[in-house]
Amino acid sequence: MNKKKKNGRTPPCPGNPEDYTWVNSREGGHWRRNRGSVKPARLNTSFKNNVKLNKIVSPIASTIKKKLMPFLEGLETGRFVANVSGLLRKEYYKSGKLDFVGLIDYDVQPYHKLQKLLRSAYTVEVKNNEVIIEIPLSENVVPKGNNQMTGYVFEGILMYGDITKPNTLRMDSETSQIYDFRLKTNTICRLSLLLPSKKVSWMVLLKLSCVYGKELANYKKYHGMKVVRAERA
């Protein structure tokens, strides 16, 4: 169990300090036994394969984050590279493929998820080579955080290409109008993204941001962003 510092002090080490490392995390800190401190550590085949695959998926995850940077303003992405690397690795062991499919349903903000901000279901369909996101809206479907906030806005973000070849990755996006929290007439927000003519792997993310006028909210909890659809070539 993780142990948080008391009065800013690190709890006593449970054993020989040379055999332990203090680890800080968002959930708190804890003493971790060093690998090999109990008995000589052996690299089994599975571990060796993970190390080898990590050298491939970690740069891919870094590239994906770099491509998404224009859309990450106001967001706390946490351990994005580590999380995405893990999902890519898991999908590779499952299907033998390195593509976007393993990222379906991934929340870019692990501690501020999209469903906590958006009180409405949405649909994502592919029609005539377009990805169409539809979100039914009504009054208070997005909670108003404070009196200064004036509304909210959606973005649909498309990334496509071969993730093993960073130079092939391309982006497209569409932004909705700004919706008032006090929306009196039910409506549907519709975002449409044109898929490339060439058959490639792709993913679509949905982002929701609260705004002050035309400025994005400063607080991370007033943003949400999630991978809502992905397909392989």
C-alpha positions, 0 to 999 in steps of 0.5 A: 500500500502506498504511504504518503509522507507525514508532515513532509517527512518520508516514512522509515525505510522498512529494511536496508536502505540500499535495497529500497527506493522511495517512489513518488506518484500522484497517488502518494509515495511508497518504498519499493524493493529494488529489483534483484535485492532478494535474489539475483534478477533473471531476465526471462523471455517475456521480459526480454520481449517487453524490453524489445517492444518498448523500444518500438512503442515508446517513440511511437507514443511520443510521436502521437503526443507531439502530433496532438500538442495543438489540441492539448492546451488546458489538459493534464495528460499524465503519464501519456507516453507510458499509458499509450505505450502499454496499450500499443504493446497490449494490442500488439500481443493480441493481434500482432498489429501496431496501429491505433486500434488499441487506443479505443476508449483511451481518455487523454486526461486520466484524472478528468475523464470526458464522461465526467463532464459530458452528460450525454451519449454520443454516436460515432459512425462512418458514412460515405468515407466520413467519420460523423460524431453526433452529440445530443445537447440540451440545457445543463448537458454540460455542467457550468463550473462557475459564473464566469463560464459562458459556454462550451465547445467540441472538437473532432480530431482525426489522426491517420497513417502508419504509426510505425512511420512517423512521417506518414501521420497526418491530422485533421479536425473540426470545431463546433460553435460555442454552445450556451450552458442554458441551451433552451432548445434541444439540438445536435452537435454534428462533427464531420471528418473526411477519411483519407482516400488511401486505406490506412489506420486511423483514430478519432478523438472527441474533445470538450472544453468549457470557455470564458467568451472565446477563451478556454477555461484554465482548469483541467477539470473543465476539459475532456478528451477521448479516443472514440473510434479507431480502425486499422488499414 
